[in-house]
Structures are given as C-alpha cells and as structure tokens.
C-alpha cells in the first residue's frame, strides 16, 4: 500500500470506488442534518421524525442481500453504476414531498441506496491481495463512510445558501435533490472508468446466485435460522408504522403474512443453491469448506458497530441541537465529528488486523472499546462541557469505525467466490441492528433520560458481542495468495477424495 496516493492500477480502482461509496452515503444520510428544517416546514412531530429515521434504514436490509446476489453474478462495475443512477429518483421524490406519507414512501425507496457498501467490498477484494485486504477495505469503507459526516457538514450550509430560491426559507429540498443528481452523474462516470478484475484475472461466480452457498448440511440449517432476523426487522418497521397510524392493523396483518411468504421464498432459493449438498449428490473437500459460524459472528459484530453507527448518526444532530441549544448548522457539524473518525479509524482497524497477526483479537478488542466508549458517553449529561462531549463522541466513534474495519478485514477471507453474498448478509445485519436500536430509541422517553438509556444499550451490546467473538470466532487464514478456489464435485466423480465422517 506504499503507492496509495497514486492514481494508477489497483489504487485508481480503490479511489474511484471509495468515492462511489462516499456519494451513496451522502445520499443515504441527507435527511438527518436537515431534519429540523423539514420539521418546521411540514409541521412534523418528534414521533414522525423518528419514524422517518427508521424508514431510512428499512429496505437496506433486504437490498443488501439482493444486491449481494446480483453483485456475484453481474460484477461490481455494473451493479454500483446502476445503484448510483437509481439514487436520483428517490432523492428527487423526497425533495418534492408535501406530507409525511410521501416522505415515508420516498424514504423507504431511498433506503435501498444504503446497500452500496457491499458492492465495493467485492471490487476491492478483486484488486488487492489478501495480505493488504484489511487496510484496503478499511480505506474503502472509512473514506466512503465519511459521506455521512460530509452530509452533516455541508448540507445545512448548502440549504441556507439556496434560501434565495425559496423566499428566504432554508432550501432543504434543493440540497437533497442535488445529492441524488450528483450521485447519478458519477454512476455514469464510474461505469466507463473501472473494470471488475485486473487484466488476466477471471471474475469468479458462485454456482448459483439464488441463495448463499454453504458447505455442510448443518450450516444449511444455521443459515436458515440466521435469516429470520433479516425478515423480522421488516416486520418491526411495519409494526412501528402502525404506531404513527400510517398503516392500519389489517394492513399490518397482511404485511406479516407477506413477510412469512418472503422468508419461505428465500429459504426455497437457499435450498435450490444447496440442493446437491442436501441430497448427497455434492460434497466438498476439506480445503473447499468454510464454516457459516464465521459469517454469523461477523453479522453480530456488525450489529454492534455499524448498526450502532447508523442509529447514532440518525439521531445525533437532533440530540446536540436540542440538548445544547446549537443551531442546525453547528449541531450538524458537531455531530459530524462522530462520522469524521471514519477517515482514520476504519482504515486503522483494517491495518491493525493486517499487521498484528490476529484478525480475531483485533475485532474483539475494538468491539470491547466500542462498548466502553458508549458507556462513557452515556454517563455525560447535558451539563457537561460541549468540548468534553465532542471528545467522548470521537473516542467512542474511533472504536466503532475500527471495529467495522476489523470486521471487513475478515469478510473477504471467508469464501472468495461468494464474497458478495457474505458481505451482503453481514452488511444487512448492520441494518437490522440499526432498525432495532432506532425502534428502541423511538420508544424511549424524550430528553436526557432516554438518551442515556439508548447509549447504555449500545455499550452493553458491544461488550457482549466482543466476548462472543473472542470465544467463538476462528482465526481466518491471513493470506490466500496462490490458492485456487475449488468447485464442488459430484460423488460419482471423486468419491475417494472425501471423508464421509465429515458429512454425517
């Protein structure tokens, strides 16, 4: 990574890809810095604002799974370009919204843009060797993740600058629409300036893109169990919408039936992808197997770090504005210090994972630091010095982003040919965590007491997950250079290669 500041070869791909992710996050988080202006113009209640925040992460859960499948099949170049171009449509729809219902619908559609992170994970993994994967993925994730901070820093000022177009009012509509238009333009540029793999390298695709491939029958059932929260999170969002009377109880029942059907359909696709394994027609050599428990551990880790980041970014500007009497622009800037740490912390987590020799303990340690950081933050009331609160915010966020970097330093090393689907599942769990956290936040009392409980929950959850990873996560291979992926073979082709005892 000594040539990281160059713009040639794989470094060019890295820079173009992290900026694509950066723009997707600017789009995804373009509401929180402008929430006060939106509330004032449309007369929204606090409950409605919190509901919109939940909708902002709602469809990202299934979108990350679906995009992970599309990614493994069509490649990151086409997938990323299409997603960025799509971003313009819900942004403009949200900018034109005239009531709460229209804002919810457009925000649900816009939440799909949040799955962009998954795409770049596969792109970077194709261009960088495993010994550098932690730092490369950390740079991609950290610098791109800074888009949420950039939105907090710039959008309030952009909206204020555009006030002359709205008879003196803060022009939040122009600011939000512009984020989508810029993302779409870059999507076209990205398509014509990157390739999926380096010259001479073949883009590996899984045997089936309909569901995740597993390599043991036990992992098949484990995967089905771990998919339940992905659908349950959507049910939680639907339930929350009944509390603001956006949907009726009857509609909620219909949605729950649909979600059950969606889960069964997903389970059927997983069966199709692994039918040969489950019927005994396909078996995997010991070299070609992977443990799905590795994926499950990373999913829970991402709940604790990225899930909490999404939740905190969604409420922090309002928290500083309400709790410390700051203007919207200043509150957005102070809240941006939380996401600002992405620039160094996420690459730092990946770099440490590359260098210290234990990716497992890097992840466990950063998760523990995340928990402690949130607990320190929860102990600070509104009477605390603002400078001290900012320092505590940056301390907590450093460990949060470092844990994210450490998580995705492991993801590409689990099973290369399904990296897109693994990244999608892990990323989707981050959104599940955000949905759960934001739903809890919406039910807590407003003010200091509710905020304190919220940060305590984040802290305790991170510490529990840290211990879980410390005791159950297996250390992945630090380098797969020179290793070729093996495809599954039928029993009739190579019966003697496999140990039957491993497939009981």
Steps between C-alpha positions, in 0.01 A plus 500: 500500500804730464352648181162578655518863392562409138216480251607202297424129492312360795534827694299677232223244542512543877467880478220492244313238705528666841370820346201309359433377852552854633227636273261218590540595867449870432170400338408255772558748782372815334198523732642510855688836464186661355245336729428819693431701183277223363312479829441876508372519142270195508401513868627151581493362854796348682346152454469559125864612478613185678283289270665652194838417655392135529373498140842628394653159584195281434540358149878502527462168683359295208679722246843398630408132462361545148783726386753251638350235273490733198855607574638146490319442171541828308811650660555820702544733200148463366339457841653815654428712194134399493458567872647851478282590202195366685579728797383810311138384482414458872709811586292716266179335623593577862590858407156546344306337788215709643393287797616233743362209295689604187818542704470150643447339158787687335727436800428127483601505133808706583609255771596255224797725418651399835599162357775657287768408754469129419590552134835664562607226741506253211665749264786572742540128580549430129777757462703461822691201643381346826799629699385858427126437507441645847653839425354516147149417619546736793591788269204418277258477792645782711547762234168410341322493834612858549215587266266511799726758666529695175121512483484630858767764434386629162127448442372752760729765351399403147134524596556841658690621193204402284254692712463776243322247276240433768403851609744505789423153636769237547496316168540145622323370188773628268775354719344153506421495128857602412647204690307256281584681176873501579490130593330410171757696297784321678331165437535559126862607544577194716363258240742622232809522722531173697513127434396212723841332515863571412611400147524124463301418814169316465203627702388198704130440535320259735319199347169669587408860572157416638622432854819480704716194450590301812729201524340284770145391576516641852594841359195484272270501804717756676463733200120464507494594869723803450276625220202535735613837651539643149129455438399572860661845473260586219210386718626725779499797264145419388389477864660837569309657210173390661593704807503819296178391327665481160368148444201325654497187715349308210780615271752394765354150497530489123860617517585232756352230276700639209822496706444137597456422131815698423698298752370172356589616149848590617534162672394329176770688308759395756381142455541534122854632542593211731275221373792285391657527845177421684419197281852362523582551132759769574769492762786735571862421568639620833692771314185638340281515811429803715310531826186712491556573870773738381237695306263496798768644729575777253129576466466552874818708507353727235183540703711633786717738296337607173145452628575735787670748266191521278278554801725763658554694176123511452434663839820685594435833321161531669655394832762777490254758370241423765733423787751781460296769324715499186389624160421235238825568311717488815320192635558325167867594509546376857313178423723463196798446730354157574516393135819702442701227671423270207788657309763353732324253730355256248823472297680481835292200606574327171870588518534361852318186388756460219804561716462355851444143384156444651192626321280337763648684797510828310125472450432395860713782644344773284150377584583515870632854452174587323302386801712691749488813283121498486473445876728799561287706265182393679636629831529856370193713559392826340692698761831367371735721302428484128871455427511204738194348333660539157815325625291216645308476172819469298642242744193280469487544124869406463436153637171466310667565164809295587271204577334546161841493332598189695173329402546553129866405522362150561196493267693453170703217654206276592414372150619696200249404232203599717659812647213712368236292677698480823561876493130549429390287794745660741406847379129418527546406864647844558170640377305255716688641797419854390130417467490345847697784658294773334174327589614482861602866483158597369337330799725658764401819681621817331785688661803415712359185659411341169833590339691355795315167479553492125879531523511250788325241282752561222789459742383181668415339165848569362671351806288183484576453130871561567509211747303280258751561221795454731386150594331370181650674194769298324816666375479518117794437272698822470587442135337302218759593242563210266189318615248404236134471577375145463159434352273236653505166322253216486543190707538291187787710370734490800350274766837411643604861566253566781482385855149377568541560869492875433151483346300305754 
